[in-house]
Amino acid sequence: MGRLNVLSTGMLVLLLAGVAGAENWARFRGPDGKGISTQKGLPVTWTDKDYKWKVAVPGLGHSSPCVWENHIFLTSALDKGATRLVLAVEAATGKVLWTDKLASRTHEKHSLNSYASGTPASDGKRVFVLFTTNEDTVVRAYDFAGKRLWQTDVGKFYNRHGHGCGTSPIVWKDTVIVASQHDGPSVIAGLDAATGKIRWRSERKVKLTAHSTPVILERQGKPPQMFTSNTGDGLASFDPRTGKLQWRANLFTSRAVNSPVIAGDQVMAITGGGGSGKQLFSVPVDQTGEVTAEKVAWTSNRNLPYVPTPLAFGKHLYFWCDNGVVSCLEAKTGKAVWTERVGGKFWASPICIDGKIYNISDKGEAVVIASGTKFKVLGKSQVGEQVHGTPAVSGGRMFLRGFEHLYCLEAK
């Protein structure tokens, strides 16, 4: 290979690496809901002096940042939930670009939940947010300048057990998908991203409120699959084009709080409560109809998270439990690799950045560990306030959402 070709190839590799690291974080847990970024150069330890910027966020919300190029979108709640808030922040500077207030109503919720726990989603032209009361489940769209485009109510939100809502909207092609799964007649709906018109509805009987957010699998030569988890269907696959049920493993005995995870040719989800009794089911993705226990690839009932969504990276799964116990398993078989305690309580979900796994405790301690077969803590840092939101990574920056501020760390 000539010198010019070598240089061209090297420049192409660098360009592709830069593009991968700059990928938009346009939904809960980023691209495809996987929680993975290839961004290099972000720190594993830091102090308050290392933030490029931090900006106060009014109200309270547990949603994570949604990032599209130079726009960060967040939701929050004021007046004890009677007013919901959407805001846009400039990623480069932390400048608040616009805010919009929505008059709403309070309702019962879990003490660890908020009235703004759903992470916004974006298609690059618009941003979509989800808010609920006991009377409605409202999806609202804005353009990037903050103009209200449309609002659609997909139905009443039954809050019998008082947990509130925790799911987030997602965007697939030109469809906004919302899984409103609660204590009453529930619905998974696909809305036209441009108009808000409901394209399809799949009525569900859920039994217990599910806070999980759908994930979508696309494979060449195969129909797309959208995976959801709830008490009524268990782990289920739908066609995101039509909302038609493809298959379901109706094996859940309790609610679903964290979201399904795709690992290779399997998809897995967890059912259970905040104490003991949780169970994971890992199911091969190619199924039809009713999936019985015999078709499940593997199950587990040990060291499972309730709120944090597991992370699949490489050949391994990482469970970051609410009580600070972290486990690594073989994704294909569920075989345990290691289990260690990092301490603290966690409601945010782990993400992987350049092969390193990050999470932040409810007290604001950021913990970074190595991925792979050997457990190693790479660093611990103090954010300085409570944190329930999952970090976001885009454009060479990591964004951390606390109870009071939004923080930006820049890659070096």
Secondary structure, DSSP 8 states (H G I E B T S, - for coil): --HHHHHHHHHHHHHHHHHHHT--B-STTSGGG--EE------SS--GGG-SEEEE--SB-----EEETTEEEEEEEEGGGTEEEEEEEETTT--EEEEEEEE-------TT--S--S--EE-SSEEEEEEE-SS-EEEEEEETT--EEEEEE------TTS-------EEETTEEEEEE--SSEEEEEEEETTT--EEEEEEEE-SS------EEE--TTS--EEEEEETTTEEEEE-TTT--EEEEE---SS---S--EEETTEEEEEE--SSS--EEEEEES---EE--GGG-SEEE-SS--SSS--EEETTEEEEE-TTSEEEEEETTT--EEEEEE--S---S--EEETTEEEEE-TTSEEEEEE-SSS--EEEEEE-SS---S--EEETTEEEEE-SSEEEEEE--
